[in-house]
Amino acid sequence: MSRRDFLRKAAWISTAGAAAVLTGCKVRFQSTEQTSGSASSQTFHWRLVSTWAPHFPVMGDGLDQFSKWVDAMSGGRLKIQVYGSGELVPALEVFDAVSQGTAEMGHGASYYWSGKVPAAQFFCAVPFGLNAQQMNAWLYSGGGLQLWEEVYKPHNLVPFPAGNTGVQMGGWFNREIKSVADFQGLKMRMPGLGGRVISKLGATAVLSPGSELYTNLERGVIDATEWIGPYHDYLMGFHKIAKFYYYPGWQEPGPNLELIINGDAFNQLPSDLQEIVRTAAFRLNLWMLSEFEARNDEYLKKIQNEPDVKILPFPDDVMAELRKQSEIVLTELTEKDPQSKKIYSAYSAFRKAISEYSTLSESAFYNKISIG
């Protein structure tokens, strides 16, 4: 895939035609009957809108697979048409579109809606927080999903975990980061809580769509950018214009992606189709994480072979200050928003409870017996 083709897919906020499409949208969660009788005779036609470009690598591809899985498991009784960002609604209007019933399903990252629901971002990524494995444990087995359902219920939404990128990289920089002082005046593309953290260090957090990142970094509009991981970063071509590739991705250690469903639409499904959706979402969650793990390893090797790129860890004092400022940002958020305080309290308690075993198992494995 060429960088041009990849950038075309990465243009995940469309400005053309979205309003016109929205004008003609109607709620479509009602079913059509093939034959009269039991629920098993009903066919449902749903629309799934996403924050990703059509067929975007891994995320968009996964949604295409999800649609096929549901169709096969339901025997064709639940048909899902997937729309990339801008095809039916703009990327950042997915939450509202599904909540209002313009579309029955949506896919994205919950921190995109933090302006509407501050507590939502705890179900995606927290700086220095849970990794992908721990995030799944919290959501599926630690009460996190129930809290998530509670947060989204007033918005007529039913949430499901539906993908994870794994630990992301720290970003591409046009200058070396030797100390905390090097963040002073730095212009960096970084959304979410991570953006608030680097602002505490004197940097400017810039929000830019994926389609603009390469050009902005090349022309000096920004000095650094975080994106996802080696696979997507390589396809974007960042290794051609930035010399320093930093790790780890402290800002997003295990960002969970979400599938949201209009509550009215979900309640109209027969119980067997509801279970099919739950099962397919579970499969999508595992499939996406597996794809990221496999492809990131492959493309990290490609980046390592680039002669002008240095892959470096953030200095210890920088990591310590980023952690300190992360705690300050989280304190400020939870003091202002009672719902965020409740969710983060549960999140933190689970992280504390799981950390002892993780230290004895995961950490020991990587530090002592893993093959480098």
N, C-alpha and C positions, 0 to 999 in steps of 0.2 A: 504494500500500500504506500503510495507516495505521500509526502507531507501535504501537498495540495489537496489530495483526496481526504486525508485525515482531517485537515482544517475545515473542509466542507462539512464533514460529519460533526466537527466540534463546535460549529456555530449553533449553539443550543439555546439561544434566545433570538427568536425571529421577530423582526419589526414590521414585516410586510404581510398584510392580509389577515392578521390574527383577529382584529376587531370585526372584520367582515364575517369571518367564520363564526365568531362568538355570537353575532347577532342572530344567525340562523340556527343556533344549537337549541335542542330541546332535550328534556329528560328522556332517556331511552332504557330505563331499567325495567319497563314493563315487558312481559313475555308474550310470545305468540304461540298459539296451540297448533300442533300438527294434527292431532286428533283430540276429540273431547275425552275427558276422563281424568286419570290420575296425574299427579305432578310429573311422573316419568315421561309423559307425552309432551311436555312443554319444552320449547326451545327459547333460549334467552340470547339476545344479541347485545353485547356490551362493548363499550369503548374504553380503552386504556390510554391515558395521556401521560407523557413523561417529561422530565427535565432534560433528557438527553436527545441528541440529534437522532434522526431515523437510522436504525441499524448501527448505532455507535458501538465501537468495539467493546465487547464484554457486556456493558450495561444494556445497550440497545439490542445486541444479539441475544442476551438472556431473556429479554421480554418477548422477542419473537419465539424463542423456545417455549417460554411459559404459555403463550397462547396455544401452541401446538400440543403441549402436554395436557392442558385443560380440555381441549377439543377431543383428544384421543381418550382420556379417562372418562369423559362424560358421554362418549358415544355421539358427539356432535350436538349435544343438548345445550352446551354453553359455548357460544362463539364469541371470541374476543378480538376486536380489531385494534391493533397497536398504532398509536400516533406519536411521532417524535415531536420534540419541542417546535412550536410554531406551525405545525400542521393543523392543529385544531385549536390549541390555546398556547400562549407564550409559556416558556419554561417556568417562570416564577408565579404563574397563575394556576398551577396544577392543584394546589391545596384548595383554593376557592372553587375551582371548576368541579372537583369531586365532591366537596362539601355541599354545593348547591345542586348537584345532580346533572350538570352539563355533561359530565362523563361519569361512568360508574366506578372506574378504577384510575389510580395514578401511581407513578413511581418516581422517586427522587430521594433527596436527603433531608431529614427533618430540620436541620439547622437553617435551611432556606426559609423556613416559616418563623424564625425566631422573633421577627418584628410583630407577628400576630400572636404567637404563642411562645413566650420566652422559654418555657420549660421543655419545649419540643426538642431543643438541641441536645439535651442529655440522652436522647435516644439515638443520636448519631455519633458524635465524638466529643470527648472532653480532653483538653490538653493534659498529658501525663496520666490519662485515665486507663480504662479497660482496653485490652487488646481484643482482637476478633473472637478468639476462643472464649475469653472471659465475658465478653459482651453477650455472646450467645447463651452462656451459662446464666447470666443475670436475667436475660429476657425470658428464656424458656423455663428455667428451673429456680430462679431466685426472686420471682415476683415482679420483675421489671415489665413484662408484657401487660400484666394486669394494671399497673400504674399508667402505662402508655395508653391503654384503652380508656382509662379514667380521664386522662388529659384530653383525648380526642373526642370523647363522647359528646360534649356540648357542641362540637362542630359537625356532628352527624357523620363521623368517620370511624371506621374500624381499621386499625393498623396491624401490619404483619412485618416481621423481619424478612427482608428479601434481597440479600446480597451484602457483601462486605469487601472492601478493597484490601484488608489486612493493613499492617503498619505501613504508612506512607513514608516517602522520603522527605527530608527537611527542606529541599528546594535547590534551585539553580541560582547562583550568584555571579555577578560580574566582578566582584572583588572578594578577597579572602576575608573571612571572619576570624580574627585572632583574639578579639576581646569583646566585651559588652559594648564598649565605645563604638565599635564598628557598625552598630545598628543606628547610631545617631544620624538622622537625615536620610536614612535608607528608604527608598520607595519600593515596597514589595507587595505583590499581589498575594493576599491571604485573606480568605473569608472567615466568618464564624468567630468563635472565642479566641482562636489563635491570632486573628487580626487585632483584637483588643489588647492581647498580651504584648505583641511587638510594639504597639503604640506606646505602651508604658516605658519602653526602652528608647524612645525618641524616634522610632521609625514611623513611616506613613503607610498605613494599610490601604491598598488600592484594590477596588473590586473591578475586575475586567472579565468579560466573557472569554471562553477558551479560544475563540477564533481570532482574538486580538493579542494573545499573549506573546507569540513569536515576534510579531512586528514591534510591539511595545518594548520588549526586552532588547531587540536588535537596535532600536533607535534611541534607547536610553530613556524612554518614557517611564519605565520602571527599571530598577537596578537588580531586582531578583523576583523570582516567582516560585511558588510551590504549585504542583499540579496533582499528580496522583502517585505514580511509581515508574520504574524503569521502562515498562512496556509502552505506556501511553506517552511518557516523556520522550522516549526515543523516536516514536512516530511523529511527535510534534517537532523534532529537530532541534531541541534545546542544546544538544551537545555541539552544535555547529556555531553557536553564538555566545555560550557561557562557559567559562573555564572551571568553575567550582561547583561540585555537586555534593551537597551536605546530607548527612544522616545523623540521628534518626528523625523520623517525623513525629516529634514531640507533640505537635499540634493536633494530629489525627492518628492515634495509635491503633485504632481499630474501627474506622467509621462504618457504622451500620446503615444500610440503605433500606428504604421502606416501600412497602406496597400499601396503599390506602384505598379503602372501598367505601363508597357511599352507604351509610347505615341503612337507609330505606331499601336500597337495591339489594343489599346482602340479606336483609330479613325476608325479602320476597323469594329468595332461592329456596328450593326444597333442601332438606337437611343433607341429602347425599351430595348435592352440588356444593353446598357450603364446605363439606369435608374435602371435596376434591380441590377446591380453591386453597384451603389450608395446606393440604398435602403438596400441591404444586408450588405454593409459596415457600414451603420448607425446602423443597428440591431446588428452587431457584436460589435460595440463600446459600446452600452448599455449593451449587454449581458455580456461582459467581466468584466466591472466595477461592475455589479450586482453580479456576481459570487465572485469576490474578496471581496466585502463588506460582503456578507453572510458567506463565508468560513472563512475569517479572524476573525470575531467575534467568531465563533465556536471554532477555534483553539487557539485564545487568552485565552479562558477559560482553555483549556488543559495546556497551558504553565503556567498559573497562579497557577495551581494545582501541578506543579513540585516543590518539597520542596527545591531544591538547587538553584533555579533561582530567581534573584531579578529583577523586572521590574521597571526601574527608569527613571525619566526625566533628561535630561542634565541640569546641574546647569545654573542659569541665566547668570553668567559671561561668561560661555562657549558659550552659545547661542549668546550672544552679540558679542563676538569675531568672531564666525563663520559668523555671518551676515556681520560684518565689512570686513572680508577677502573675502567674497563672492562678495561684491561690488567692491573690488580691482581687483579680478579676471575678473569680467565682464568688468570693465573699460579697463583693459589691452587687452582683446579680441576685444572689439569694436574699440579701437584705431588702432589696426593692420589690421582689416578687415572691409572695408566700408559696405559690405552687412550685416554683423553681426550688425553693428551700426544701419543700417536702420531698421532691423527686431526688434532689442532690443528696439529701440526708440518707435516703435508701440506697442510692448509687454508691455513696462513700462507704456505707456500712458493709455492703457486699464486697467492695474492693478490698477493704481491710480484712474481711473474713477469709477471702480467697488468697490473699497475698502470701500467707505463711506456707501454704501447700505449693503455691507457684514457685516460691523461692527454693523449696526442697526438690521440686520436680523439673519444671521448665527451665528455670534459671540455672540449676545445677547441670542439666543436660547440655545447655548451650555453652556454659563456661568451662566444663570439665571433661565431658565425654563426647561432645559433638565433633564430627570431622570437619575441619575448617576448609 
